[in-house]
Structures are given as structure tokens and as C-alpha cells.
Amino acid sequence: MCGIVGYIGNRQAAPILLEGLSKLEYRGYDSAGIAVYNGERIDMVKSKGRLKVLSELTHDGEKLPGTVGIGHTRWATHGSPSDKNAHPHFNKEGSIVVVHNGIIENYLKLKKKLQKKGYEFVSDTDTEVIAHLLDYYYTGNPLQAITKIMHRMEGSYALGIIFKAHPDQLFAVRKDSPLIVGHTDGGNIIASDVPAVLKHTREVYFIENEEIVQMTENTMEFFNVDEEPIEKESVRIEWDVNAAEKGGYEHFMLKEMYEQPKAITDTFSPRVKDGRIVIDELNMSDEEIKAVKKIMIVACGSAYHTGVTSKYVFEGLARIPVEVDLASEFRYRNPILEEGTMVIVISQSGETADTLAALRESKKQGARVLGIVNVVGSSIAREADNVMYTWAGPEIAVATTKAYSAHLIALYLLAMKFAYTKGCIDDSDLADMLEDLKALPAQVEMLLNNKERIQKFANRYLAAKDIFFIGRGIDYAISLEGSLKLKEVSYIHSEAYAAGELKHGTISLVEEGTLVVSVLTQKDLFKKMISNMVEVQTRGAFVMAVTMEGNTEAERAADYVIYIPETNKYFTNSLAIIPLQLLGYYVAVGRGCDVDKPRNLAKSVTVE
Ligand code: F6R
């Protein structure tokens, strides 16, 4: 997804912009550009490709002197990745310059109108419409022009804007795309996300929908769409600056896998007090919890997979029916949310467009929405009725690992809380489960330390064509995530199947040497799984099994076995996923893939 950085102050803007953009690379991009006011005119350099190209073109920013500027990394939506479509975009005279994150949905209509008035377009982007529209409405007052275009634009946008006629000012505005601003020593900075400003400040303001910021070197004023001044409070960011860097690991993905024990601890320990689960932010009385008749979980990708796992946990522990839906499906299927339905949306970024839309649809229908979110202050966090943060810290690798693990913990805690409140589990069950939860971080660490063994195994499958993942019950949910992790980073096709479904079609794809990863952590399903493993093994598959310590029977039907330590049957996902994450990671590394930024993917998917 696109990234924005803007600076106004007493320092050279271009190096600050380039450095800030480098901290947003994780969002995914295909071109980049910066524009700086040089005392006479606004100079711009932009190009397709990585930021390195932009740094070279600008001699690390030296070629663009000036103390006010905006920069952008673009992930193409309208118009292919190219120099001309890269941001920033100018109006005709080069007197207004804009960077944009989001999509202007009515841009074609606006473009036609502007063309009729004589405006000429040089790019295929929706963003260029914004520059010309500002030009059309600008009569000397930038704030007025900005509010006017806000009334005309439909869709999502975070914008950074400079007017040549007001070189001592920088403007920013947002609707449905993230944007923050921070005051630095001798200037102000805007950005799409926190890592871009951490070097300069820890106090940031989260810009809300339809809010505008007008900045000078020393001042920062906020306005609503009616041009009325508004008051905002800053939020202190406690992250360690290094947390947003690779910290000695070869890839962010590996580093973040290693941060899982901490992410798990940080997510559960503040919510366990005196042997009880305390989730203040849930803000529900025992009566309200007991009144929940159904839970609807909505999310995308890996977050959806945590939802699939928690269906088994909620239903098994708290005996509440759970429906899990992909957000992109939910929002368009006219969902039925009867009284007593609680909606849980899960999102690492808190900005996923489909999940946000599902949240809004649920609220429209009167449902209570709980967000389980990693990014503090994100759109989903702000719009949900209640938000339960996972404390996984910034996740930079596109493929999620630590946020996935933290989401699972939040969901276990919720299910346990509901189960206890409803009387489905008693004090002793709760105490046992909490013991098992507390043991998870050390167990995860132990599995991570086994990485060399998995790496060796992974190296045997670098040329695989297809890989299958099978499991039953919770193990099916684990398989879904194991398969996604492998395919998204290694580009090897893989599929996850409920093991019982294999013979309804998929087994015909199994041939000599096909790797079938079998997950069997559920005691009551061991025997059934072993039968499914034998079925594929006799058809030539190489079977890798992930199972519980002591289940040596698995060796009967597997060629290679990874054992995970004993835990509560509802928590096995948190352990079984570790070898599967490592498998995906090492296959990708062995194949020379761009592990942290797999092709065609973006970390934060803010378009539907
Ligand atoms: C896969 C992955 C994605 C995300 C999905 C939802 O490794 O990271 O599938 O899980 O795009 O993103 P969030 O959680 O930010 O809503």
C-alpha cells in the first residue's frame, strides 16, 4: 500500500523524506517520488522501482534543496507502475503538488468534468484529479480549496499537499486511509505510519476521518471539513525504535517469528489477574456475555485463519455457535445479524478495507462489534465498539507471524472468559488452562530453536511443484495458515485440505514424491488422521507430520515427524504453526525469494 511522508521545518526536507519513506517500504510499493519547494518553484523527482533509484536520482536528496516537501511510495491501483504514474502529482502550472494514499472512486466522473474545463492529464492515476481539482477551487485560500475538494471526492484518501503560493505551509488531510502527524525538533512531519516518524518524535496525532492539518515550521492546527478549528490530543508511542528495524536477523520475518514468545506474553499477561481473566476493554457485564447467542467472526487472510481456529475454541469451550466469514464475502452477502449476535473483526493492520467495511455493515445492522487489532489507533480500532489490542508490536514482514500468534492468544482469552462466565468451565479448568497458556512462550521458543532441522528439511523441497497441508478440526485451521505461509513467501503452489475431504477430489493430484504436510494434534482425531496419511503415502506422497510428543504412532504413516510439546487441546495451533512458519520461511530463503516483501503483496490492504 502507498506510503506518505511530508516535512516542513528548518532542516533539508529531501533526506528526511527519503529516510521516512524507507521506513514505509514494508507497505509494498512499485514506484516512489518526492517534491520539494526550493524557494522559487516546486521541484520533483519520481521513478518506477525501488527507493534506491530515487536516492540515486536525487543524490540522496541533495539535488532537491528546500525545507518543505512531500514524498510517496506508490502501490499501483489506477494505472500501471511507471514514472508518470508515480506520485507526487502537479496541477498544470506546477504550483500545487499532491501525494495520495487511497482510491478516489468517482475520479473518472471528476476527470471528465475537469477535461471539459480544459484541464489536461499526464498520468492514468486518480490522484492527478486531486491536483487539478485543487487548482480549480483554489482562489487564494488553501484550506477552503481543500474542504471544497473533500465535498467532491468519494472514496478514500490520505493527502499531503503543498501550495507554491504558501511555501511556509504544509497541508494534510485524511478519509479512510491512515495518516499521522508529529512535531519534531525544528519542524513538523506527516506520515502514513509510525515507523516513518519514530526517529524524529514519539508524540503523534492520529488524524481522524475528514480532518485537515495545517502546519508551519512551528505550528500545527487541526480543522474539520467545515474549516472549524478542532482540538486533538497526541498519543505517546512506546515502541522501541529498533523494534521497527531488523535487529540482526536476516529478514524481518525471521525476527518477528522470534518475537512470538514476547508477543504471546504481552498479549495475555496484562489480562490475567489473580487467576482470573480480566478484559476491561471488552466492557461487557456477565449478563451481557451470557446473552450472546452467536458470534460472527470476520477477517481476511491469516487473520481469518485465526478466526477459523477460534470457532473450534469458542464452540468447544463456551458452547456458543460461531460463524467465520471472509470479510470480502461478508460485506456483499447481505449478512443476517440477529439479536444476540456479537461480531468480532480481526486485523493486524486495522486498516484492511474489507474488514473495515464488514465492521461498518455490522454496526449499521445494530450488532456490537469487537475489534481484535494490533495497530494502535488504526481505523478498525477507532471504529469498533470495543477494541482488544494484541501487543505484538510493529510487524514489518508482509507475511504475518507474530501478530497471527498474538491474535490467537486474544481469541483464546475471550473464549475462556465466555466459557467461565457461562459456567462451561470451572475454577480448576480455568487454572489448568492458564497454566498451559503461561507455558506457551517457552514452548514456542523451544520449537524456534529447532530451526536448523526444519531448514535442512526445507532444502529438499525447493523445487516442489505442489505441496498439500491436511488436518482435521483445529488442525485443519493450522493447515490453512501453514499453506498460506508457504505459498505466499516461496511462490510454490500449496493447498490446505480438511483431511476427510481429500478423497472427494484432491487425492488425484497426489503423485510420487508429493509433499503432504499432515497436522495431527487432536487426540480424538489421531486415528482418522493416520488413515488419511496412509491413503496419501500409499499413493507415493512423502508425508511430513506435525504431532504431539508421545504420539509415536504417527511414525507409522509419516516419513518425517516434528513433535510439539503437550498443551491444552485448544492451544495446539500456537505450537504447531511454528514449524510450518519455519518451513515456509526456509523454502522461500532457499529459493532466493524476497521473503519480507513477496511479489504482488502489500502489508496493509487498504483497497478492496
Ligand atoms: C498473510 C497475511 C495476510 C493478512 C491479511 C489481513 O501472511 O499477512 O493474509 O493476514 O491481509 O490483514 P490484516 O490482519 O492487517 O487485516
Residues whose N, C-alpha, C, O or C-beta is under 5 A from the ligand:
A	BS01	F6R	C300 G301 S302 A303 I346 S347 Q348 S349 G350 T352 V398 A399 T400 K603 V605
